[in-house]
Amino acid sequence: MRIVLAGEGAIARKHATALGRIEGVEIVSVAGGDAENTAGFASEFEIPHWSLDLAECLDRDGVEAAVLTTPTQLHASQAIQVLEAGKHVLVEIPMSDSLADAQALVKAQEKSGRTAMVCHTRRFNPSHQWIHQRVQSGELQLQHLVVNTFFFRRENKNALGQPRSWTDHLLWHHSCHTVDLFQYQTGVPTVSAWAQQGPIHPELGISMDMSIGLRSESDQLCTLSLSFNNEGPLGTFFRYICDNGTYVARYDELVDGVDQPVDLSGAVVGPDGNDLTDGIEIQDREFFSAIAEGREPNASVAQCLPVMVSIDEMERGLNQVGVST
C-alpha cells in the first residue's frame, strides 16, 4: 500500500520507523510544514517525494492512505480532506481540538466509507493490552486508574527540543490518551468528568497544571494529574488498582505493585508469530489490517467520539469556573 505521511516532527519520526517494519507498506510522499525540515526528513527516511501541499502528495500515483502527524489544529480538517479525496486516514490524537470538529470528522468518515482511525496508542501498548485481556476474561476488575502525565515544557518546544509552530494543550491533547484508555479498559461509558486547572501561562496562554477526575457507569474511578512544570521523571505512568492486584504501566513495559516486571510474552503477536513490543507499530498495523479486512479498526473515529464528548464537558466546566471567579 502506497501512503502519504504528513508531518516531519518528533511523532512523525516514530511512525516512519514503525511503518518501515510493516511489510507491504511504502511511504511514497511526505507532506510537511517547513521546507528545509521536510526535505531533510524525506532524505533521512528515503522517501522519494515531499511537498508542503498535502493535496499534491495525495495526488501521487497509487496513494491509498495517509498518516497525519501534523499540529493538533490541523487534524480534523486534514483528515476530512483525506477522506474526501477517497483515501483512508490514520490521524494522531487528538482527532480535533473541539467537539464540533470531531463530530464533523465522524460524519465525513460515514459519508466516505473509508477507514478513519485515531492514534490512541495506549490501547495497543503490550502493557495495556495485557491488562485489557485480563479485564475482558474476568481475571481482573479495575477499581481505580491513577495516572501521572509529567513534562517540563515551559517553552513552546517539541519532544526533540525544537520550536513548535503551535501550542500543546494538557486537556485536549495529553488527557486524551487517558480519557480514552479509561473508557477502553472499563468497557462502559464515562458518566462523570471534571477538571481543575492552575494559572494560565502569560506567554503560552495555557494552563501548565491540571487535575482530572472520571467515573465510569460501573463506578470505577480515574484520577489524572498533568503538568508541564515537572522536572522529572518525565512521561506518563499508569497505575491500575484492581481487585486482584496492582500494576504500573510505563509505555510498553509493565510491573506489579511492588515493581516486579510482568512477563508480557504473547500479549501482542505479529503475523510471523513473534511478540510485537512497539505500541506505535502495533497500532499502525491495526490500521492497515482493518483496511485489508474491510472492518472497523480498534480506535476508529466513531469509537473515540465519546472521548471528545468528555473533554468538551470538562472544558465547559473550566470555562464556567473562570466566569464565576
N, C-alpha and C positions, 0 to 999 in steps of 0.2 A: 504494500500500500504506500503510495506516494503522499507525503504530508507536508504541511507548512508549520513551522514553529514560529510563533510571534513573541517577540521579546528577546533581549540579549543580556538580561541581568543575572543575579545570583540563582534564582529558581530555574531560569531557562537553562543554565548550565547543568543543573541536576537532571532535568528532563532529557536534555541532549545525551547525557551519559547513559541514562536508563534506556532511552529509545535505541541507542546503539547496541544494546544487548537483546533486543526483541527481534526475532527472525521475521523476515517478510515485511519490515517497515523501513522506509527510506525517507529521510528529511531532504526534500529537494529544494527548499527555499526557506529563508528566514526573513521575517518582517520585523524591523527594528525601529527604534525611536531616535537613534543617533548614528549618523553615517559612519564615523570612524569606529565606534564600538561594534556596530553591526557587521562591518566588513571584517574586523578582526575576529569576531565570533564565528562568522562563516568560514574563514580561513582555518581557524583552530579546529573546528569540527568537520572540516572538509565538506561543507555544504556548497553546492555549485552555484547557487543564486541567492542574492539578497536584495532587499529594497526597503524603503521607508513607507511604501504603499502596500497595505495588506491586500487590497483588491488585485494589484498586479501579481502578487505572489499566489493568490488563489486561482488566478487565470492560467497558471503554468499547466502544461500538458499533463493530464492524468492525475492531478491533485484530487484526492477524495476526502481529506480531513485536515483539520487544523488543531494545534495545541496552543492555547493562549496563555502566556505568562507575562502579560503586559500590566501596566498600572491599573489599580482597582477601578478607577472611574471609567475605564475603557471596557471592562469585562462584558457588561450586558450588551452594549451597542455593537461591539466586535463579534460577540457570539451570535447575535441576531444577524449580523452581516454575513457570517459564515454559513448559517443555516439558510438564509435567503439565496445564497449562491449555490445551494444544493449540496453542501458538504456537511460532514459530521464534525462535531466540535467537542473538545475537552478543554474546559476553562478553569483556571486557577481560582481558588477561593479568595474573597467571596464572589459569588456569581454576579453580585451587584452591590452597590452601596445604598440601595433603597429598596423597600418592598415593592413599590410600583414597577421598578425596572426588572426585578426578579419575576414578577407576575407576567410582564411583557415577554421575557425570555421563555418562560414555560409555554405561553401561547404560541410563540414562534416555533418552538420545537414541535408542538402538536400539529401545527399547520404544515410544517415541512416534512414530517415523518422521518426525519433524520435522527441520529443518535446525538444526544447532548448530555454531557456528564460533567460533574463538578469535582475538582481535585480535593476531596475530603480525605486526605492521605491517612489520617488516623484510623479510618475504617479498615485499611489494608496493611498497616504495620503488623508483622508477625506477633508482636507483644499483645496488641489489642485483639487480633484475631484469636489468639489462644484463649483470652478471656471470653470473647464472643461465643466461641464454640462451646464452652462450658456453661455459659448462661443459657444458651439455646438447649443444651442437653438436660438442664436442671441440676447440674452438679454444683453450680454457684448461683446465688441470688444476690444481686448488687443491692447494697443498703445506702451507700454514700460514696460518691465520686468527688475526691478533693484534688484540685488541680492548681498548680502554680505555673504561670507564664511570665517569665522574668527576662528582661533585656536591659541593656544600658545604652540608650539611644537618645541622648539629649540634643543631637544634631540630626538633620534630615539626611541620613545616610543609610544605605542598604547593608545586608549581611557581609558584604565584601569591603565595607568601609568607603564605598563610593557615593558621591552626592546623588540624591534622588530627585526626580522631576515631579514627584507627587509626595503627599504626606501620608504616612501609615496611620492606622487607627486601631486602638485596642478593642473597641466594641465591634466594629463592622468587619475587621479582619481577624484579629487574634482570638477573640472569644468565639468566632465562628467555628473553629476547629472543635472546641469543647462542647458547644451547644449541640452540634451535630452528633458528636461521639456519644453524648449522654442519651440522646434520643435513639441512636442506633443500638446502644448496648441495653437500654431498658426495653426497647421494642414497643413502647407505648407513647402517646403524646405527652408533651410537656404542658402542664396546665397552669403553671405559675412561673414568671420570670421577672426578676427585678435587678436593678443595677444602681450602684453608687459610684461617684467619681470624685477625684481630688481636683485641685486647682487646674485651670487651663493654662498651658504654657504660653507665655506672652508672644513668642515668635512663631511657634508651630501651630498654635490655635487648637490644640487637642489636649485632653486630659492625659497626664503621664501615669496616673494610678487609678485602678478601678477594682471594685468588688462586685461579684455577680452571684446570685442565688437562683437555683432552678428546682422545681418539684415536679415529679412525673405523676401521671394519672394513677400509678400504683404506690405513690407516696415515697418513692426513692428521691434522694436529695443529691444535688450537685453544688459544691462551693468552689468558686473560681476566683483567684486573685491574679491580677495582671499589673505589671509595672514596666515602664521604660527607664526607671531610676535605679534599678538594681545593678550592683557592680559584680555580682556572681553568687552562685553558679548561674549560667545563662541557659535558656531553653525552656521547655515545657515538661513538667513531670506530673504523672497521673497516679494517684493513689486510689486503688479500688478497695473499699472496705466492704467485704461480703459476709454472708452468713457462715461461710465455710473457708475462711482465710482472708488475708490481706495481701495485695500485690501492688507493686510500683512499676509502672511502665515508663521507660526512658527511650522514646523513639522506637527503634527496632529491638530493644532489649527489655527483659522483664526479670524482676527479682521479687522474692516474697517479703513478708512484713519484717523479717529480720535480716534483709539484704542478701539473702542467698539466691544465686542465679536459678532461674527456671529453665528447664530444657524445652526449647521451642521446636525441636525436631518434628517435622510433619505438620506444623501449624499452617504453612502455605507451601505447596509443592508445585514445581514448574512442570511444563509438558515433557521434560526429559526425566521426570521422577525425582529430581534433586530439589532440596529445600531452596526456596526463594527468601532472601533476607533483606531486601531493599524495598521499603514501603512504596516509594515512588515508582519503581519498576513494576511492582505487583499491581498498583493502581493503573498504570498506563496499559499493562497487559489486559486488564479487565475491560478497558475502553475498546481495544481492538478486538477482543474476543466477542464482546457484545455486538459489535458491528458484523463480524463474520457469522455469528449465530442468529442474527436478526432478533435479538431480545433486548429488553430494558436493562441497562447496566446498573450495578450497585452504585449508588450515589448519582443517579440521574437528576436532572434539574427539577423534575416533578417531586422526587423523593426528598429533595433538600429544601423545597419551598417552605415547609414548616419552620426551618431554622431561621429563615428571613422574617417570618412572622414573629418569632420570639424576640429577635434582635430589634425589630421595629417596636415591639411592645416595650422593651427596655429603654430604647431611645426616647419614646414618647414620655415614659416615666421620668427620665432625666430632665427633659425639657420642662415638664410640669414643676419639678422641684426648682429648676432655675427661675421660672416665672414667680413662684411663691416667695423666693428669697430676694 
